[in-house]
């Protein structure tokens, strides 16, 4: 994956970075918010894009 398209997803409850994904930054200006499974919380939580 290209580093400029790579974004980190952080759990909103425990603040662990559990996922990396890519995003087209030219088309999508706002930050990603996805509901994903957190290994540390052991449940599905909202994950937000971090810097």
QUIFEN-V967156 format. One record per run of one state. SS is the DSSP state (H for helix, E for strand, - for the rest). FROM is the first residue (numbers start at 1). TO is the last residue. If there is no record, write none. Layout:
# QUIFEN-V967156
SS_FROM_TO + SS_FROM_TO
This chain:
# QUIFEN-V967156
-_1_2 + H_3_5 + E_6_11 + -_12_16 + E_17_22 + -_23_32 + E_33_38 + -_39_42 + E_43_50 + -_51_51
